[in-house]
């Protein structure tokens, strides 16, 4: 293998050439990992090599120790630990450290990434203790390139999410801090070095808590950072404000002195900086202040309600600064860029976000200054000021007391509706968004008789006037539909008088051939929300609407043959997805009344599945609609199974499209629940596909809980016929129950919790199935079920779904063995405690609490009626 040629090919713009080169590198690593690392390290360190080849070598080295999957990452790290000779390790690390001093900055940066990858493995194992000392020495005595690369390397090491490495780095805090503070001082003349130091300082702030607890060290760190905000270099100033953001988030309790002495003034100066990057980060400092104080107030309120005396220190920084910061924020909101895209984040949008947070942190005290700004600028000839005024009013809808806001909202609504006709589209868009926030947060301020009709009319007018404001108008309309829907299943609601007109308007917007696609999609989303929230008196309109939506969906089939570009195909897929979602909403609203349309719906959905291309988003929506139709038709859905099930099997086996495969797994649950025993002819294939997916190494672990839950749904559907699969599934469940996150694997905790939820749901379905005359078949597995319940009982942070599933299993098993076969298990104190904790948890839903009460009654019957010896 010609290493230079292969490395050059990894940077090729041609995908085929690039992929072939990557395969060659992967093969070389598998055949001789030591030789692979040695060759690449020499190429990275080779000062005579071309810069792009050195960069490619560095990328390949970093990739050799990278993976998005936690299990795969551990696997590649173990390869370094166990397969590489000590001398080879030393040679490779020495070459990487040597490259840090290269005059080729990209090579030095690549070497830093590689060093960080090895450090992540070795520092927690105490196998590279000299690394940090070497990097500190580089910063103190090295040349400029070596200083910069070494500081960058420290940053790479410190930005880790690995819990073991983070814990180990705390032991190096003095060395880390020595290096980064030395590089960040105002005495450092090289701005590249100083910038690298400030970046590294931001990355290492988590690990220097012991240093921050020392007043002298803390003062020096804060001095260095504050001086960096005035460096004159935009990158360093922005980085310094970024450091202050992180410091405030991490060390709020130690900030009172510095806020008074420096930070109030520095951040206001920074907010007014003409450089966007500096201004945004200075604004974000106050976002962090507000977020921290909102969290502190919530924590303290919770502690007070629980009778705890452990209150967090609360300095009211936001309230103290509001008199100066809030006016500055509103002035920054006038710096809108009329050409900014929706996703662009500029200083004006940062200021708007910060004003929202100030309203939540300060409450009603913010209202007078915002009102003064609104009154002064709402009619200004400059659209920037009108827009800022409208936006500022919308920003304070959350935080101040409703009693203070409601009268202001009633006064403002006519003015906001007037601004929906402003000459500047930016003002119209902001007015629609402000109405959306009012609809979402203060719907009681809107009178359904007098103000709601005018709002709906004004928003529909705005919707059709300009695509740029479609998103805001649609969001406001959806909020109105959600908030005025009334109780589920109500005969009439506040939307009823406007339902027909709204549907007609939305159909007119969406059927125009020249309509902007963004507007069309937004309008369909509003239509779907109105359908979902339709009262019973509007169901005849929904039924008629089904004809229109299905016909539009049918009309997209010939369009598939007219597509000439990728853009056309994506547009058509968006239309089909929106219409299919509309069909799903109609099905869910009409329920069994959709039956007369079922044949037509299935016919069009099957046609679309037949013609859908690879990686298309349409099958996801189709499968969701199929699930809705199965739920509505229940056992009558069986007539479509033979035509549909080949598509379902293909999706279950399509591991190259995980999203579609996931939808298919959920659909199996929907269909089996709907068909009950009529799903039995298809269950052999379902089970084979599900078990293959469970064993797959290409599918994420996140699929496993849903597959286990699906086993439970299949069991409950086919009842005693599940005996065929019991042994295999029970073994799978027992193996899954042995998976633990470990004390330090925080990233696995959520997965293990969801896995246990899936196991419990599976056992619940199986127990219900076997209870029908075959309960004794469960005997070999009862002990393992109680072992898992014991593990759940010991987890005091168990999720509500897991607690509810555990209650179901406890009760179902007791009900399945009513003659006290397992009374000894039920006499264990932890069973009683688990039920009690679930039943008395005030944060759990009524459904969960009721399940716990039912489980308690089942256990009472067991323990009261039968004698047994309590298990130890």
N, C-alpha and C positions, 0 to 999 in steps of 0.2 A: 504493500500500500504506500503510495506517494503521499506522505502526510501533508505537505504543502498544498498539493493539488486538491486533496479532500477538504482541507480546511477552507481553501478558497471557494470551493463549491458550496460549502455550507452558507455562504453569503450571497449565492447566486439569486438573481431575481426570478429565475425559472424554477417553478415549484418542483418539477420532476427532478431536476439536477440537485436541488437542495435536499429533497427527501432521500435521494439515493446516497448522497454524501452522509447524511445523518444516520442512515442504516449502516453504512460502512463503519462509522465511528462506534455505533452501538455494538456491532459485531466484534470490533477490535477490543472494546472494553470487556466483553464477555469472555473472549479467548484468553487475554493476558492483561488483567487489570493493572498489575504493577508496571508492566511495560508501557501500557497506554498512558498512565499518569506521568511516568518518567519522560516519555517522548513529548507529551504536550507541555510539561513544565519546562523542559529545555527550549522548546520552541517559543514559549511565552517569555523566557529570560534572554532569548537571543537578540542582542542589540543590532545585529546585521539583517535580521528578518524584516520583511515589509510590515508596516504598522497594522494593516488589516489582517494579516496572517496571525500576528501576535494577539490581536483582539479576538479572532476566531478561536485560537487555542485557549484563551482565557475563558471564553463562553463555554467551550466544550468541557473544560475542567470544572467550572461551576455547575454545569448541567449534570455532571457525573455524580453530584451529591445533592441533587434537587429533585423534589417530587411534590405534587399537590396532594397526593394521598399520604396520610400519616403513616400507614403500614408500610407503603413502598419506601418512604423516606427512611424509616428505621432499617429497612432491608439494605438500602444502599450504604447507610452509615455502618452497619454491621460488617459489610464487605471491607471497608477501610480498617476496621478494628481487627478483624480476624484473618484477612487474606493478604495483607500487605506487610512485608518484612520491615522491621524497625529501621534498618539502614535506608531502605527505599523511602520510608516515611520522612526521615530526616532530610534526605537529599531533596525530595520534592518540596518540603516546607522551606528549606533554605533557599531554593531557587525562587520560590514565590516571594519570600522576604527580600531577596536580592533585587527582584523586579520592581519592588516598590520605589526604588531610587531611580528608575529609568526616566530618561528625558522625554520618552514617549508617554504622555499622560494617560492615554487610553490603556496602554499595557499596564501601567501602575494601578489604574482603577480595576482592571480585570484581575490583577494579582490580589488586590484587596478583597474582591468578592470571593476568590478562591480561599484565601487565608481565613475569611469569616466562615466559610463552609466547613473547613477543618476545625476551626476553633469551636464551632457548635458541637462537634463530636468530642473533642479532646478536653476542653476546659472543664466540663462537668465530671470528667474522669481523672482530673488532675494530671493530665499527660502532656501538657504544654505550658508549664508554669512560667517559663521564661518569655512567653510571647508578649505579655503586656509590658514587661520591663523593657523589652527590645523596642516596642513601639514608642514608649515614653522616651527612651534614649534617642530614637530617630527624630522625634519632635524637638528635643532639646539641643541636639548636636548635628543633625543632618542638614543636607542642602535643602533648597526650597521644594524641589520635586519630591524628595523623600519625606519631608515634613507633611506636605499636602496629602500624599498617598497614605501615609501612616494614620493621619487624622481621619481620612475617609474610611480606612479599614476599621478603626475603632467604632466609627458610626455604623458600618455594616454589621459588626459583631453585636453592637448594643441594640439594634432595631429588631432583634429576634422576638418571636412569640413563644419560643420553646421554654417551658416552665423550669426545667432543670438548669438550662443555661442562664436564665434570668437570676435564679437563686445563686448560682456560682459567681456571677458577675459582681454581686454585691461585695464579695470578698476582695475584688480588685478596684473598689471605688476610689481609693486614694490615688492609685496609679492612673486610672482613667481620668480622674479630675485634674491631676497634675498636668497631663498632656493637653487636654482640651482647653483648660483655662490659660495655659501658657500660650497656646496658639491663638486664642480669642482676644487677648489683651490689646489695648490700643497701641501698645509699644510695638506690636507686630506690624512691620511695614508692608509685607507682602499680602495683598488683599485676597489672593487665591488661598493662601494658607489660613488666613483669618476666617474666610468663608467656610472652609472645610471644618475648622474648629467649632464654629458656631453650629453648623449642622450636626457635628458629632455630639456637642453638648446637649442639643435638643434630644438626640437619640438616647443619651445615657442618663437623663434626669431621673428615670425610674430607679436607678441603682445607687444613687448617692444620697439616700435618705439619711444615713448616719452623718454624712458631711453637712447636710442641710439642717440637721438638729443642732449642730455646733454654730453658735451665733457668729463667731469670727469668720469661719469659713463661709457661712451663708452670706454675710455682708460682702465678702470679696466676690463671690459668684454673682450676686445681684449687681455689684458695681461694674463688673466686666460686661454683663449683659446690657445694663442700662447705657453704658458708654458705647456699646456696639450699635444701639439704635440711632446714634448720631455720627456714625462712621463716614458718611458721605458716599458709601457704596450701596447701591440699591439692594443687592443680594444679601449683604451682611445686615442691613437695617431690617429687611423683611425677615431674615432668619432670626434676628434678635427678638423681634416682636413675636415670632413663632415660639421662641424659647419662653418668653413671658407668658404666653398662652398656656403652655404645658406646665410651667411652674405654678401658675394660679390654679390649674386643675389638680395638681398633685399636692401642693403645699399651701392651700388656702389659709389654713390656721396660723401660718407664720407670716402672712402678708400685710398685716395692719400697718406696721412701721413703714414699710416700703411704699404702700399706697399713699400714705400721708406725705412722705418726703419726696417721692419722685414719680410714681407711676401714674397718678392722676394727670399731671402736666405732660409727661412724656407721651402718653397714649393719645391725648387730645392733639398734640403737635403731630403725632404720627398719622392720625386720622385725616388731617388736613394736607398731608403730603401729596404732591401732584402725581407721584408715581403710584399707579394702581396697586402694585404688589405690596408696597409698604402700607398704603392706606387700608387695604382689605385686612391685612393681618393685625393692624392696630384696632380696627373695628372688631375683629374676631376675639381680641383680648376681652372686650366688654361682653361679647357673647359668652365667653367662658365664665366670666364673673357671674353673669345672670344665671347660667345653667347650674353653676355650683350653688348659688344661693337659693334657687328654686328647689334643688335636691335637698339642701340642708333644711329648708323649711318643711318639706314633706317628711323627711326623716324625723325631725323634732316633733311634728304633729303626731306621727305614728307612735313615737316613743311615749309621748304624753298620754295618748289614748290607751296604751298598754300599761300605763302606770310605771314606766321606766324613768329613772332619773338621769339616764345617760343622754345628755343633750349635746349636740355639736355646737362649736363656737360659731356665732353668726354675727358678722360685722356690719351688715347692711351697706356694703360698698356701693351697690347699684343705687340705692335710695339716696345716699350722700352725693353721688356724682351726677344724678339725673339732671339736676338744674343746668349743668354744663354739657353733659354728653348727649342728652336727648336733642337739644337744638342743633348740635353739631351733626348728629345722625340725619336729621331731617334736611339739613343743608346738603349733605352728601347724597341724599335721595334725589336731588335736583340734577345730579351729574349723569343722567341716563344717556346711554348710547342708542340712538334710534335705529342703528343697524345691528344691534346685538341680537344673536339668536337666542331662542328660549333656554338653551342649555348653558349659555355663557354666564359666568359668575364674575361680576364686576363689583366695584366699590359701592355703587348705588344699590345693588341687590343685597350685598353684605349688610349695608346700613338698614335696609328694610327688615332683614332677618333679625338684626340686633334690636331694632325697635320693637318687634314682636316679643322678643325675650325680655326686654325692659318692662313691657306692659305686664308680663306674667310675674316678674320679680318685684316690681314696685307697686302694682295694683292701681287703684283709683288716683293715686297721687300724680300719675303721669298725664291724666286727662286734660287739665287746664293748659299745659304748654302745647300739647298736640292740637287742641282746639284752636288756640291762638294762631298756630301755624296754618291750620286748615283755612280759617277765616281770612287770613292775610293773603293766601295764595290760590284759593279755589277759582277765582275769576281772573287771575293774572293773564296778560296777553301771551306770556311765554308758556308753551305747553309743558315744558319741563317742570315748572312750578305747579301748574294745575295737576299734573300727574302725581307729583310728590305729595300734594295735599290730599288727593283721593286715596293714595296708597297708605299714607300715614293714618288716616281715619280707619281704614280696614285693618291696619296692623294692630290696633289696640282693642280688638273685639274679644280677646281672651286675656284675662288677668284682672282688670277693674271689675268692681261689683256690678252685677246685672242691673241693680236698681239705679245705678248711676248712668249706665250705658243705654238702657231701653228708651228713655225720653229723647236722648241724643239721636238714636237710630231712627226713631219716628220722624224727627225733624230732617234727618239726612236723606231718608229714602227718596223723596221727590227730587232732591238735588242729584243724587247718584243716578237716578233714572234719566235725568236731564243730561248727565255726563256720558250716558251711553250713546248720545247723539253728538258728542264733541267733534270738532273738526279734526283733532289728532287721534289717530287710531290707538296710540299708546294710552291716552287718557281713557278712551272707551274701554280698552282691555282692562285697565286697572279698576275702573268702575264696576265692571262685571265681576272681577275677582273680589272686590270689596263686598259686593252683594252676596257672592258665594260664601264669604266668611261670616257675614251676618246670618245667612240662611243656615249655616252649619252650627254656629256657636250661640246665636240669639234668635232662634226661630219664633220664640214667644213674642218678640217685639214686632212681628209681622202680623197684621190683622188679616185673617183668611178671607174676610168678606170684602174689605175695601182695598187692601194693599197687595194681596197675593195676585189678583187678576192683572193689575197694572204691572207688577214685576214680571209675570210670565210673558205678557205681551211685549214688554220692553226688551227682555232677554231674547225672545225669538226674533225681534227686530234686529238686535245686535248680532245674533247668530248668522243671519243671512246677509249682513252688511259687509263683512270682511273676514277672510279665513284666519287672519292673525289673532282675532279675538274669539275664535271658535272654541278653543279650549276652556277659556274662562267662563264664557256664556254657558257652555255645556255643563261645566262643573257646578255652576250656580243653579242651573235647572235641575240637575241630579240631586243636589242638596235639598232643594225645595220639594222634590218628589219624595225623597226619603223622610223628611221631617214632617210632611203633611199627609203621610200615608195612613195615619190612624192605627188602630189595633189590627194585627193580622186577621184576615178573614172578615173584616167589617163590611157591612152592607153598603155604606157610603162614606166617603171621606172628602176632605177639602179640595182634592184634585178632581173629583168626579165632574163638576160643572165644566172643567177646562180640558178633560181628558180627550174628547173627540177632536177638539180644535188643536190640541197639542200634537196628537198623532198625525192629523192631516198636515199640519205645518212641517213636521219632521219628515213625512213621506215626500212632501214637495221638495224639501231641501235635498234629500238624498237621491231623488230620481233625475235631477238635472244632469244632462250628459256632460256639461262643461264644468261641473262643480269641482272645486278643489278637493282632492282625496282626503286631506287632513280634516276638512270640514265635514265631508261625508261620514268618515269614521266616527268623528265626535258626535254627530247627530244620531247615528245608529246606537251609540252608547247611551245617549239620553233616552232614545226610544225604548231600549231594553230596560232602563231604570223605571220608566213610566209603566211598562208592562208588569214588571215585578211588583210595583206598588199599586196596581189597579184594585179598586174596591170591587165587591161582588156585582154592584150595579153596572160596572163597566165591562164585565166579562163577555157580554154579547159583542161589544166592539173588539175585544181581544180576539174572539173567535173569527170575526170577519177579517181582522188584520192578518190572521194566519194564512188566509188565501193569498193576500198580497205578498207577504214575506216568502212563502213557498214558491209562488210564481216568479218572484225576482231571483230566487235561488235557482230555479229551473232555467231561467234565461241566461245564467252564467255558464251553463254547460257548453253551448256553441261558441261562447267567447274564448274558451280554452284553446280552440283551434285557430284563433285570430291573434294570439299573443306572438309578438315579434321580438321582444326584448326582455331582458331580466327585469327592468323596471315595470314593464307591463304585467309580467307574471306576478311580481310582488303586489302590485295594485289589485289584480284580480283575486289573489289569495286573501288580501285584507278584506275585500268585499265579501267573499265567500265565508270567511271566518266571522265577520260581523253578522251576516244574515243567519248563519248557523247558530250563533249565540242567541239571536232573536227567536229562532225556532225553539231552542232549549227553554228560554224564558216563557214563551207561550205554553209549551208543554207543562212546565212546572206550575204555571198559573191555572191552566184549565184542568190539569190532572186527568182523570179518566174521561173527561169530555173531549179529549183530543182524539179519541178512538176513530171517529169517521175520517180523520185526516191521516191516520197512521200509515196506511198503504202508500199514499203519495209521498209522505215524509221519508219512509224507508227507501222508496225507489230512488229519490233524488240523492239521499245520503250514500246509498250504495254506488250510484253512478259517480259521485264525486270521489269516493274511495278508490274506485277502479282507475280513475284518471289522475289521481294525485301523484305528483312527482316525488322523488326522494328529497328528504329534508324539508318537505312542505309543512307549514304550520296548520294547514286545514284539517288533517286527520285528528289532531288533538280536539278541535272543536266538534268534529263529527262524533268522536267517541263520547264526548260529554253529552251531546244530544241523544245518542243511542242509550246512554245510561239513564237519562231523564225519561225517555220513552219507555224503557223497560220498567222503571219505577211506576210510571203511570198506568201501563197496560197489565202489569204483573204477569200472571201465567199466560195471558194471551200473546205475550211477546214471543212465545215459542214458535209461532208460525214463520218468524223471520230468521230463526237461528241457522237453518241450513244454508241460507244465502249469505248470511253475515259472518258466520263463525270462521270461514277461511281467512278473512281479513283480521279477525281477532287473533287467530293463531299466529299469523305472520307478524303482527305487532308484538305479541308476547315473546316471539323468538328473535325480534330485531334488536339485538344488543348494541348495534351501531347508532341507534337513535334512542337514547335513554329516556327522553321525555315521553316519546310515544309508547315505549315499553311500560313506563310507569302508569300512563293513562290506561293501558290495556289491563294491567293488574287491578286497578281500581274498578274497571268495567266488569271484570270477572266477578268481583264482589257484588256489584249492582245487579248483574244478570242472575247470579245464583240466588240472591235474596229474593228477587222478583219471581223467578220460575219455580222455586222450591224444588220438589222432587223431580219436576220435569227437566231440570238441568242435569240429571244424572247421566244421560247418554254422552254428554260432553265432558264429564268430570275427569275421565282418564287422561284426556289430552290436556285439560287445564292443569292437572296435577303434575304431569310430566314437564310441561313448560315452566311451571312455577318452581319445581324442584331444580331444574336446570339453571334457572336464573339465580336461585339461592346459592348454587355451587359456583356460579360464574366468577371469574377473577376480573372480568372487564366491566362489570356493573358495580357501581358504588355500594358500599355497605348500607347507604341510606334506603336502598330498596328492600332490605330484609324485613324491617318491621311491617311494611305493607303486605308483603308476601305471607308472613305469619298470620296477620289479621285475616287475609284472604282464605287461609286454611280454615279458620274458624267460621267464616261465612259459608264456605262450601259444606262444612260439617253440619251446620245448623240447617242448611237448605235440604240436604239429602238424608238427614237423620241417620238411622241405623246402617244405611248403606255405606256410610263413611268407614265402617269396619275394615274395608279393603285397604284403606290408606293409614289406618290408625298407627300401626307399628312404626312405619317409616316416619310419619309426622311427629309422633311422640319422641322418637330418637332425636329428630332435628330440634324440637323444643327443649329437650334436656340439654343438648349441646349448647344451644343459644343461651340458656339460663346461666351457663358457666362463664359467660363473657363479663368482664369487669373493667371499669375505667381505670382503676388504680388511684392511688392517693394524689398523684401529681399530673395525671393525664386529663386536664380540665377540658380539652377539646373533644374527648371521647364521652364525657359525662352525658351530654344531651342525646348522643347516639344510643348509649346503653339504656337510658331511660325510655326512649322510644322503642327500643328492642324489647324491653320488658313489657311495655304496653302491648306490643304485638303478640308476645308469648301469652299474656293473660287473656287477650281477646280470643286467641286461638283455643286455649283450654276451655274458655267459657262456651264457645260454640261446640267444641267436641263433647263436653260434659252434657250439654243439652241434647246433642244427637244420641249419645249412648244411653241417656236416661230412659229412652224409649225401649226398654226391654233388654238392654245390653250393658248395663252399668258395670257389671262385674269385669268387663274387659278393661276397665280403667284401673283395676287393682294394682297392676305392676307399676303404675305411674303416680299413685297418690302421694307417696313419700316425697318424690321430687317436686311435686306441685307445692307441698307445704314447705319444702326447703326454700323455694323461690319466694313464697309468701313471707317467710321469715326474713329473707334478705330485704324485701320491700319494707317490712315493718321497721327494720333498722335504719332505713334511709329517711331521715327527718326532712329532707328536701324533696321528697317524692312529688311528682306532678299530680295535678287533679285527675287527668285521664288514667294515670297508673293507679291511683288510689281507688277510683271508681271501678276499674277493671278488676282490681284485687277483691273489692267487695262483691262483685258479681261472681267471681270464682268461688269465694268462701261460701256464699249462699247457694250457688248452683250445686256445688259438691255435697253440701249438707242435704239439699233437696233430693239429689240423686241417690243418696244412701240414707233413707229415712229411718232405718232400723239401728242406727248408732254404730255402724261398722267402724267408724273412725272418730268416735267420741273422744278418744284420748288426745287426738290432735287438737280438737276444739276446746279442750280444757286448758291449753297453754295460755298463760297470762298475756303473751304478746299478741295473740289473736284478739283478745278482748280490747287490748290497748290500741291496736291498729284500727279496729272498728270505731272505738271511742274518738280517737284523734280525727278520723275522717268525718264522723257524724257531727263533731263540735267545731269543725273548721269554718269560721264565718266567711272566709273568702271563697269557699266552694259553692257551686251552684245547687239549686234545690234538687236537681236530678241526682247529683252525687250524694247529697245528704240522705235523700229518700232511699237510694240503693244501700247505703250504710245501715239505715234503720231496718230495711228488709233483711240484710245479712245478719243483723243482730237477732232478729226474731228467729231465723233459721238456726243460728247457733244456740239460742236459748232452748229451742225444742230438743236439740241434740243433747245438751248438757243436763237438762232437767229430767228427761225421760229415760236416760241410759246411764249406767254406772261405768266407770272406767278409772284407770290409774293414770294420774297426770304424768305426762312425759317430762323427763328432765331436760 
